Amino acid sequence: MNTAQPRGTAATSAFARRTAVVTGAAGFIGSHLCERLLDLGAKVVGVDNLLTGRLENLSSLRSSEGFGFQTDDVSRPFAVAGPVDFVFHLASPASPLDYARHPLATLKVGAMGTLNALELAEAKRARFLLASTSEVYGDPLVHPQPERYWGNVNPVGPRSVYDEAKRYAEALTSCFQRSGDASTRIVRIFNTYGPRMRADDGRAVPAFVRQALTGEPITVAGDGSQTRSLCFVADTVEGLLAAATAEHTDPVNLGNPHEITMRQLAEEIRALTDSSSAITFVPLPADDPKRRCPDIASARAHLGWEPTTHLRDGLRQTLDWAGLHFPRQAAAAAIRRSTS
């Protein structure tokens, strides 16, 4: 039985006429969160240094009376004028390519950025939500991954700048909660996809979509047997809102418990695009998790949340957006697909 809250009812009264700060507002998930908060009647202050975020993600919001934007690096102390009710801390490079390009910035935003955002929440007496990640589980030895699992993380590997930054951010957030300095929530976001992912993001869905639309070979790491669980961005945002307003203070997984191999994902995207792209295989990156799937029992029990978007429906929405925003060749391919 589906126990998820219908989209559109999540905490409407909690956000109406309230002010929310969103760090990482110009990023993929951050921009969708800003949009949804505005839909719920909140005033939103977006903060981003645009290292990996893009202003075009916020283009439809910039004229909104309830939206303000600050170009700030939250790794340094920053200020927000007026009262604040919620602080959503999403700022961080999130794709393997991005945190490989910006390793020190990733560590700084996980450490100092989280501290500065927590201190803002403390000063404003605001509810604080940390957007953590399934990467805190590393290459997991337990499957699916429940929140009580402590993980299998290489602390000095190439992915450690992101994994350990988020693990430290969770420790810092938990410290503020235990000390009573701020009311905090922690969500561990599993693989999320949807419109506004960059074509050069480096993660599987945008990479496969771009390659399928342009006729390039679809490059699958390893033999493609490694799994991920893919949650559509609108569902993830509803989970963030539910967590921010719930009384549950322990970390909670947000993700889709449906598991799919990377080869299956490549084949699904190739079929949906009617692409002639060949599927090819490239070496598996170091410390790449072999299985990744959330146990969402806690989200169901404490947040009343679970994802409701089927993978194929979410991929179709993603492809429709990509056909308009990815390179010109991709747009032409999408038009041919839609008219065939």
C-alpha positions in Angstrom: 0.0 0.0 0.0 1.3 3.5 -0.8 1.5 5.5 2.4 3.2 8.6 0.9 1.7 12.0 1.4 0.1 13.2 -1.8 2.3 15.8 -3.5 1.0 19.3 -2.7 0.0 18.6 0.9 3.4 18.3 2.5 3.6 20.8 5.4 1.7 23.5 3.5 0.8 25.4 6.7 4.3 25.0 8.1 5.9 27.0 5.3 3.2 29.6 4.4 4.4 33.1 5.3 7.6 31.7 6.7 11.2 32.4 5.6 13.5 29.7 4.4 17.2 30.0 3.6 18.5 27.5 1.1 22.3 27.2 0.6 23.2 25.6 -2.7 20.1 27.2 -4.1 21.4 27.4 -7.7 22.2 23.7 -7.7 20.1 20.8 -9.1 18.1 19.9 -6.0 18.4 23.3 -4.4 16.6 25.1 -7.2 13.7 22.6 -7.2 13.5 23.1 -3.4 13.3 26.8 -3.8 10.6 26.5 -6.3 8.5 24.2 -4.1 8.9 26.4 -1.1 7.7 29.4 -3.0 4.7 27.3 -4.2 3.9 26.7 -0.6 3.8 30.4 0.2 7.3 30.7 1.8 9.7 33.6 1.4 13.0 32.1 0.1 16.5 33.4 0.4 18.8 31.5 -1.9 22.6 31.4 -1.2 25.2 30.1 -3.6 28.7 30.9 -4.8 28.0 29.4 -8.2 31.0 27.0 -8.1 28.8 24.2 -9.5 25.3 25.8 -9.4 23.9 27.8 -12.3 21.8 31.0 -12.2 19.8 29.6 -15.1 18.3 27.0 -12.7 16.7 30.0 -10.9 15.7 32.0 -13.9 11.9 31.4 -13.4 12.2 32.5 -9.7 14.3 35.6 -10.0 11.2 37.8 -10.6 9.2 36.3 -7.8 8.4 38.8 -5.0 9.1 36.1 -2.4 12.6 35.2 -3.7 15.9 36.8 -2.9 19.4 35.6 -3.9 22.8 36.1 -2.4 26.1 35.2 -4.1 28.0 34.0 -1.0 30.5 31.3 -0.2 29.0 29.7 2.9 32.4 28.3 3.8 33.0 31.9 5.0 30.7 33.5 7.6 27.6 35.0 5.9 24.6 37.0 7.0 20.9 37.0 6.1 18.8 40.0 7.0 15.6 39.6 8.9 13.9 36.7 10.6 14.5 33.1 9.4 12.4 30.1 10.2 14.2 27.3 8.3 17.8 26.8 7.0 18.2 24.1 4.4 21.9 23.4 3.9 22.4 21.8 0.5 25.6 23.6 -0.5 28.3 21.2 -1.8 29.7 19.8 -5.0 27.7 16.5 -5.4 28.9 14.7 -8.4 32.2 12.7 -8.5 33.5 14.9 -11.3 32.7 18.0 -9.4 34.3 17.1 -6.1 37.3 15.7 -7.9 37.7 19.1 -9.5 37.1 21.0 -6.3 38.4 18.7 -3.5 39.3 21.5 -1.0 36.1 23.4 -1.6 34.1 20.2 -1.0 35.9 19.6 2.3 35.5 23.3 3.3 31.7 23.5 2.6 31.1 20.2 4.5 33.0 21.5 7.5 33.0 25.3 7.7 30.0 25.7 5.5 28.0 23.5 7.8 29.2 25.3 10.9 28.3 28.7 9.4 24.9 27.5 8.4 24.3 26.0 11.8 25.4 29.2 13.5 23.0 31.2 11.3 20.2 28.8 12.4 21.2 29.2 16.0 21.2 33.0 15.8 17.9 33.1 14.0 16.3 30.3 16.2 15.5 28.5 12.9 15.0 24.8 12.2 18.1 23.5 10.4 18.1 20.6 7.9 21.4 19.1 6.6 21.3 17.5 3.2 23.7 14.6 3.8 24.2 11.7 1.4 24.1 8.0 0.9 27.9 8.3 0.4 28.3 8.3 4.2 27.8 4.5 3.8 30.7 4.2 1.4 30.9 0.9 -0.4 28.4 -0.8 1.9 28.7 -4.2 3.4 25.1 -4.2 4.5 22.2 -4.2 2.0 19.9 -2.4 1.9 21.4 0.4 4.0 19.5 1.3 7.2 20.3 4.5 9.1 21.9 2.4 11.9 24.6 1.2 9.6 27.9 3.1 10.1 29.3 2.5 6.7 32.4 1.2 4.9 34.3 4.4 3.8 37.9 4.7 2.6 39.0 7.9 4.5 41.9 8.6 2.2 40.5 7.5 -1.2 39.5 9.8 -4.1 35.9 10.0 -2.9 36.8 10.7 0.7 36.6 14.5 0.2 32.9 14.2 -0.2 32.2 11.1 1.9 34.1 12.4 5.0 32.9 16.0 4.6 29.3 14.8 4.9 30.1 12.5 7.8 31.8 15.4 9.6 28.8 17.6 8.7 26.5 15.0 10.3 28.7 14.9 13.5 28.6 18.7 13.7 24.8 18.9 13.1 24.3 16.2 15.8 26.5 18.2 18.2 24.3 21.3 17.8 21.2 19.1 18.3 22.5 17.4 21.5 23.7 20.7 23.0 20.4 22.5 22.3 22.1 25.2 20.2 19.8 24.5 17.3 16.9 22.2 16.3 18.4 20.1 13.6 17.4 17.4 11.1 19.6 15.1 8.9 18.5 13.5 5.6 20.7 11.1 3.7 19.9 11.6 0.0 20.3 8.6 -2.3 20.8 9.0 -6.1 18.4 11.7 -7.3 17.7 12.6 -10.9 15.5 14.8 -13.0 15.4 18.1 -15.0 18.3 20.6 -14.4 21.0 18.1 -14.0 24.0 19.3 -16.1 24.9 17.5 -19.2 28.5 17.4 -18.0 27.5 16.4 -14.4 29.3 13.1 -14.7 26.5 11.1 -13.0 24.9 8.2 -14.7 21.5 9.6 -15.7 22.6 12.9 -17.4 25.6 11.1 -19.0 23.5 8.3 -20.4 20.8 10.8 -21.6 23.3 13.0 -23.3 25.0 10.1 -25.0 21.8 8.5 -26.1 20.4 11.8 -27.5 23.6 12.6 -29.4 24.2 9.1 -30.7 27.5 8.7 -28.8 28.4 5.4 -27.2 26.7 5.0 -23.8 29.6 4.4 -21.4 28.9 2.1 -18.5 31.5 1.7 -15.7 32.8 -1.8 -15.0 30.5 -4.6 -16.3 27.4 -2.6 -15.4 26.3 -4.9 -12.6 26.7 -2.3 -9.9 23.3 -1.0 -8.7 21.8 2.3 -7.7 18.3 3.3 -6.5 17.1 6.4 -8.4 14.6 8.9 -6.9 12.9 11.6 -9.0 13.8 15.1 -7.8 10.2 16.1 -7.0 9.9 13.1 -4.6 13.2 14.0 -2.9 12.1 17.6 -2.4 8.9 16.4 -0.7 11.0 14.3 1.6 13.1 17.3 2.5 10.0 19.3 3.4 8.6 16.4 5.4 11.8 15.9 7.3 12.1 19.7 8.1 8.8 19.7 9.8 8.8 16.3 11.5 9.8 15.8 15.1 12.2 13.0 14.2 15.8 14.2 14.9 17.8 11.1 13.9 19.2 10.7 10.4 16.7 9.5 7.8 17.3 8.0 4.3 15.5 9.6 1.4 15.6 7.5 -1.7 13.8 5.0 -3.9 14.1 1.4 -2.7 13.8 0.1 -6.2 17.2 -1.1 -7.3 18.5 -1.1 -10.9 21.8 -2.1 -12.4 23.7 0.5 -14.4 23.5 -1.7 -17.5 19.7 -1.8 -17.1 19.6 1.9 -16.7 21.6 2.4 -19.9 19.3 0.0 -21.8 16.2 1.8 -20.5 17.4 5.2 -21.5 18.5 3.9 -24.9 15.0 2.4 -25.4 13.1 5.6 -24.3 15.2 7.7 -26.7 15.0 5.2 -29.6 18.7 5.7 -29.8 21.2 3.7 -31.9 24.0 4.3 -29.4 26.1 1.3 -28.5 26.6 0.4 -24.9 30.3 0.3 -24.1 32.2 -0.4 -20.9 34.9 1.7 -19.2 37.0 1.0 -16.0 35.2 1.2 -12.7 36.2 4.3 -10.7 38.1 3.7 -7.4 35.9 3.0 -4.4 32.7 3.0 -6.6 29.9 1.4 -4.5 28.8 -2.0 -5.9 25.3 -1.8 -4.4 23.4 1.2 -3.3 19.8 1.0 -2.0 18.1 2.6 0.9 16.0 1.1 3.7 13.3 3.8 3.9 11.3 2.2 6.8 12.2 5.2 9.0 11.0 7.7 6.3 7.8 5.9 6.0 7.3 5.7 9.8 8.5 9.1 10.9 7.9 11.3 7.9 4.9 9.6 6.2 7.0 9.7 3.0 8.0 7.4 0.2 8.6 8.1 -3.5 5.7 8.0 -5.9 7.3 8.6 -9.3 7.9 5.5 -11.4 11.4 5.4 -12.9 10.2 5.4 -16.5 7.9 8.4 -15.9 10.7 10.3 -14.2 13.1 9.5 -17.0 10.5 10.7 -19.6 10.3 14.0 -17.8 14.0 14.2 -17.6 14.4 13.5 -21.3 11.8 16.1 -22.3 13.8 18.7 -20.4 17.1 17.5 -21.7 15.9 17.7 -25.3 15.4 21.5 -24.8 18.5 22.2 -22.7 21.2 19.8 -23.7 23.4 20.4 -26.8 21.7 21.2 -30.1 22.2 17.7 -31.4 20.3 16.3 -28.4 17.4 18.7 -29.0 17.2 17.6 -32.7 17.2 13.9 -31.5 14.5 14.6 -29.0 12.3 16.3 -31.6 12.7 13.3 -33.9 11.8 11.0 -31.0 8.6 13.0 -30.1 7.3 13.1 -33.6 8.1 9.5 -34.6 
